[in-house]
């Protein structure tokens, strides 16, 4: 089977960000299937280009079975919402033209967001006369409307029309969270499969030594709470800064924010103004280096804005935290909270509540045995329910059936 994946935000394992699709592609390749990925050379996390000059198409090989084609994308992803749309449309067009040249395809795999690339995947699937699998990773445009970045009534109407079109014309819709099922069915999807987010448990170890990371960043035996991921509007990291301010007198507690995003400069400026000496910003690291970061943590933070739409999500980072054997301090309601509570894997707190977040960090710092116990329970649960190889096998079975 030869699968063509259209994915503007694709991240390889040697890059910072979510690498779910690279891990899935590698599993497919290990089972003898070919995967061609058309991706953007502009990092979705940092907004920066892979190189000074952006070529029309840059080709990379990952072994014999995986080909990555970086298609020209307008380099203004983080400048403004209008420029972001230009970036999306530029990739939609370039990926379509490059995709026309990919031969002997058995299945086209589209993924959203950005939703525009879904139109590219649908068009290529129809022209190549092969099935179209449409994967929903976030409920776009609903999330964009909820967070306030998409306000124009005409753009909202057009985006919702495209969303419904793709749901109705996909041979199969795949969602990565059970919270998405009702939404996609209500907007016209007829056949839907759940392949939840998960983690490569073999990449992480609950007993790994994090001394090297602590020494590198001047962290001794302090209780270390780590947030790893995007620093954007949805991530509500201002609440983490407010919690750090409440914990300033606790010299035995340190908070580390690893990653990048549009809001990071403003967050750094705020931390400097408020003298948050207990909070450290660290640049994003490739996924292959993330195990060393998480091994140094005593607990990990997952947080989103207190919006009803975010109750539907299964954030990737939560499963990585669990695989590393770390208790999760979870400031997200909904389906992911159910996972943490069922596993006994951490402490849920109300989103948007800095005091509750600070109290949860303080509770685990005061009872490190409880933190370790929750971390081990997290690891056991994620191995049984969210291991990447098991989920990849399920996805492969779905694809083979669809392609046949």
C-alpha positions in Angstrom: 0.0 0.0 0.0 1.2 3.5 -0.9 -0.3 6.3 1.3 0.0 10.0 0.4 -0.3 12.2 3.5 -1.0 16.0 3.1 0.1 17.7 6.3 1.3 21.3 6.5 2.2 20.9 10.3 4.1 17.6 9.9 6.9 17.3 12.4 9.8 14.9 12.1 11.3 13.2 15.1 14.4 15.4 14.9 12.3 18.6 15.1 10.3 20.2 18.0 6.6 19.6 18.2 4.1 16.8 17.9 5.6 13.8 16.0 2.5 11.6 15.9 2.4 11.3 12.1 6.1 10.6 11.7 5.7 7.8 14.3 2.6 6.4 12.5 4.4 6.6 9.1 7.4 4.7 10.5 5.1 2.0 11.8 3.5 1.7 8.3 6.9 1.5 6.8 8.0 -1.2 9.2 5.1 -3.2 8.0 6.2 -2.9 4.3 4.0 0.0 3.2 5.2 3.2 1.5 4.3 6.7 2.8 4.8 9.9 0.9 4.3 13.0 3.0 3.8 16.5 1.6 4.7 19.0 4.4 5.6 22.6 4.9 9.2 23.8 5.4 7.8 26.4 7.9 7.6 25.1 11.5 4.1 25.3 12.8 5.5 25.7 16.3 8.1 28.4 15.8 7.0 30.0 12.4 10.6 29.7 11.2 11.8 28.2 7.9 14.0 25.1 7.7 16.4 27.1 5.5 17.1 30.7 4.5 15.7 30.1 1.0 12.4 28.3 0.6 12.5 26.1 -2.5 9.4 25.0 -4.5 9.9 21.4 -3.3 12.6 19.9 -1.1 12.8 16.1 -1.0 14.0 14.0 1.9 14.1 10.2 2.5 13.6 8.5 5.8 14.7 5.0 4.9 13.4 3.4 1.7 9.7 3.6 2.4 9.1 7.2 3.6 9.5 10.2 1.4 9.0 13.7 2.7 8.3 16.5 0.2 8.5 20.0 1.7 6.3 22.2 -0.5 6.6 25.9 -0.8 4.7 27.8 1.9 4.4 31.6 2.3 6.6 32.3 5.4 4.4 34.5 7.6 2.6 31.9 9.8 2.8 33.9 13.0 2.6 37.5 11.7 -1.2 37.9 11.9 -4.3 35.9 11.3 -4.6 37.3 7.8 -1.0 36.3 6.9 -1.7 32.9 8.5 -4.6 32.4 6.1 -2.2 33.3 3.2 0.2 30.7 4.5 -2.5 28.1 4.6 -3.7 28.8 1.1 -0.2 28.9 -0.3 0.4 25.4 1.0 -2.9 24.2 -0.2 -2.0 25.1 -3.8 1.6 24.0 -3.8 0.9 20.7 -2.1 -1.8 20.0 -4.7 0.5 20.7 -7.6 3.3 18.6 -6.1 0.8 15.9 -5.2 -0.2 15.5 -8.8 3.3 14.1 -9.5 3.2 11.4 -6.8 2.4 8.2 -8.6 0.8 4.8 -7.8 -1.0 6.0 -4.7 -3.6 3.7 -3.0 -4.9 6.1 -0.4 -4.9 9.8 0.2 -4.7 10.9 3.9 -5.8 14.4 4.7 -5.6 15.9 8.2 -7.0 19.1 9.9 -6.1 21.6 11.0 -5.4 23.6 8.9 -8.6 22.5 7.2 -7.6 23.9 3.8 -5.2 21.1 3.2 -8.2 18.8 3.5 -9.5 20.2 0.2 -6.1 19.4 -1.4 -6.3 15.8 -0.1 -9.9 15.4 -1.3 -9.1 16.8 -4.8 -6.0 14.6 -5.2 -7.9 11.5 -4.1 -10.6 12.1 -6.6 -8.2 12.8 -9.5 -6.2 9.7 -8.6 -9.4 7.7 -8.1 -8.4 6.4 -4.7 -10.1 6.6 -1.2 -9.9 9.8 0.8 -9.3 9.4 4.5 -9.9 12.6 6.4 -8.4 12.9 9.9 -9.7 15.4 12.4 -7.1 16.4 15.0 -8.9 19.6 16.2 -12.4 20.8 15.6 -11.6 23.7 13.2 -13.1 26.2 12.7 -15.0 25.7 15.9 -11.9 26.1 18.1 -10.8 29.2 16.2 -14.2 30.8 16.7 -14.3 29.8 20.4 -10.8 31.3 21.1 -11.7 34.5 19.2 -9.2 34.3 16.3 -11.8 33.8 13.7 -14.5 36.5 13.9 -15.5 37.4 10.4 -19.0 36.0 9.7 -18.3 35.3 6.1 -15.1 33.5 6.8 -16.8 31.5 9.5 -19.6 30.5 7.2 -17.2 29.5 4.4 -15.0 27.5 6.8 -17.9 25.7 8.2 -19.1 24.9 4.7 -15.7 23.4 3.8 -15.7 21.4 7.1 -19.1 19.9 6.3 -18.1 19.2 2.7 -15.0 17.3 3.7 -16.9 15.3 6.4 -19.5 14.3 3.8 -17.2 13.5 0.9 -14.5 11.6 2.9 -14.7 7.8 2.4 -13.8 7.7 6.1 -13.4 10.3 8.9 -10.9 9.4 11.7 -10.9 11.4 14.9 -8.2 11.3 17.6 -10.5 12.0 20.6 -13.9 10.5 21.6 -15.0 14.1 22.3 -15.0 14.8 18.6 -17.5 12.1 17.6 -20.7 13.9 18.2 -19.4 17.0 16.4 -18.4 15.3 13.2 -21.5 13.1 13.0 -23.7 16.2 13.5 -22.0 17.9 10.5 -22.5 15.1 8.0 -19.9 12.4 8.5 -21.4 9.0 7.8 -18.5 6.7 8.6 -16.2 7.6 11.6 -13.4 5.7 13.4 -11.7 6.7 16.6 -7.9 6.2 16.7 -7.0 8.2 19.8 -3.9 10.2 20.4 -1.3 8.2 22.3 2.5 7.9 22.7 5.5 5.8 21.9 6.0 4.2 25.3 9.3 2.7 24.1 10.7 6.3 23.8 10.2 7.1 27.5 11.3 5.5 30.7 9.9 6.2 34.2 13.2 5.4 35.8 15.5 7.5 33.5 18.0 9.8 35.1 17.3 13.5 34.6 20.5 14.8 36.2 22.1 16.0 33.0 19.1 18.3 32.1 19.0 19.7 35.7 22.7 20.4 35.7 22.5 22.1 32.3 19.9 24.5 33.5 21.1 25.0 37.0 18.4 23.1 38.8 19.4 21.1 41.8 17.1 19.0 43.9 14.2 21.4 43.6 10.8 19.9 42.8 10.5 20.5 39.1 7.2 21.1 37.3 7.5 21.0 33.5 5.3 22.3 30.8 6.3 21.2 27.3 4.6 22.5 24.1 3.3 25.5 22.3 3.2 29.0 23.8 0.1 30.3 22.1 -3.2 31.9 22.7 -5.0 28.6 23.5 -2.4 27.4 26.0 -3.2 29.9 28.8 0.3 30.1 30.1 -0.4 33.4 31.8 -2.1 31.2 34.5 1.2 29.2 34.9 3.0 32.5 35.4 0.4 33.6 38.0 0.8 30.3 39.8 4.6 30.8 39.8 4.1 34.2 41.4 2.1 32.5 44.2 4.9 30.0 44.7 7.8 32.5 44.8 8.4 31.9 48.5 8.9 28.2 47.9 12.5 28.1 47.1 12.3 24.3 46.7 10.0 24.5 43.7 10.9 25.4 40.1 8.7 25.6 37.0 10.1 25.1 33.5 8.4 26.0 30.2 9.8 24.2 27.2 8.7 25.3 23.7 7.9 28.2 21.5 5.0 30.1 20.1 3.6 33.5 19.2 3.0 34.4 22.9 6.4 33.5 24.2 8.1 36.9 24.0 5.2 38.5 25.9 5.3 35.8 28.6 9.0 36.2 29.0 8.6 40.0 29.4 5.9 39.5 32.0 8.0 37.0 34.0 10.9 39.5 34.0 8.7 42.4 35.1 7.3 40.3 38.0 10.6 38.9 39.1 9.6 35.2 38.6 13.0 33.8 39.5 11.3 30.4 40.0 10.3 30.1 36.4 12.6 29.2 33.5 11.9 29.4 29.7 13.8 26.9 27.6 13.8 26.8 23.7 11.9 24.0 22.0 13.7 20.7 21.7 13.4 17.9 19.1 11.1 15.1 20.1 14.1 12.7 20.3 15.4 14.9 23.1 12.1 15.2 25.0 12.7 12.0 27.1 15.7 13.7 28.7 13.6 16.7 29.5 10.7 14.8 31.0 13.1 12.5 33.0 14.2 15.5 35.0 10.6 16.5 35.9 8.9 15.6 39.1 5.5 16.6 37.7 4.2 17.9 34.3 1.6 20.5 33.5 -1.1 20.4 30.8 -3.2 23.5 30.4 -5.7 25.0 28.0 -8.0 28.0 28.2 -11.3 27.4 30.1 -13.4 27.1 26.9 -16.2 24.5 26.5 -14.8 23.3 23.1 -11.5 22.3 24.8 -13.4 19.7 26.8 -13.3 17.5 23.7 -9.6 17.2 23.3 -7.0 14.5 23.9 -3.7 16.6 24.0 -0.7 14.6 22.8 1.6 16.0 25.6 -0.5 14.4 28.3 0.2 10.9 27.0 4.0 11.7 26.7 4.0 12.9 30.3 2.3 9.6 31.4 4.7 7.5 29.4 7.6 9.2 31.2 6.0 8.1 34.5 5.2 11.6 35.6 2.1 12.8 37.5 0.0 15.2 35.4 -1.3 18.5 36.8 -4.2 18.9 34.4 -5.9 22.3 33.9 -8.3 20.9 31.2 -11.8 19.7 31.7 -13.6 17.0 29.7 -12.5 13.7 28.2 -8.8 14.0 29.0 -9.7 14.6 32.7 -11.5 11.3 32.6 -8.3 9.6 31.5 -6.3 11.1 34.3 -8.9 10.3 36.9 -9.4 6.7 35.7 -5.6 6.1 35.8 -5.0 7.9 39.1 -2.3 9.7 37.1 -2.3 13.2 38.6 -4.3 16.1 39.9 -7.0 17.8 37.8 -7.5 21.5 38.6 -10.1 23.9 37.2 -8.8 25.7 34.0 -8.1 29.4 34.5 -7.5 29.0 38.3 -3.9 30.0 39.1 -4.4 29.3 42.8 -5.6 25.8 42.3 -2.7 25.2 39.9 -0.2 26.5 42.5 -1.8 24.3 45.3 -1.5 21.2 43.1 2.2 21.8 42.5 2.7 22.5 46.2 0.8 19.3 47.2 3.1 17.1 45.0 6.2 18.9 46.1 5.2 18.3 49.8 4.5 14.6 49.1 7.0 13.2 46.6 6.0 9.7 47.3 2.5 10.5 46.1 4.0 12.1 43.0 6.0 9.0 42.2 3.0 6.7 42.8 0.8 8.7 40.5 3.6 8.7 37.9 3.9 4.9 38.0 0.1 4.6 37.7 0.2 6.9 34.7 2.8 4.7 33.0 0.9 1.5 33.6 -2.3 3.0 32.3 -0.8 4.5 29.1 0.9 1.2 28.3 -2.4 -0.6 28.4 -4.6 2.0 26.6 -2.6 4.5 24.5 0.5 2.8 23.2 1.4 4.1 19.8 2.2 0.8 18.2 -1.2 -0.6 19.1 -3.0 2.5 17.8 -0.8 2.5 14.6 -1.8 -1.1 14.0 -5.4 -0.2 14.3 -5.0 2.7 11.8 -3.1 0.4 9.4 -5.9 -2.1 9.5 -8.4 0.7 8.7 -6.3 2.0 5.8 -5.9 -1.5 4.3 -9.6 -2.1 4.5 -10.3 1.2 2.9 -7.7 0.8 0.1 -9.1 -2.6 -0.7 
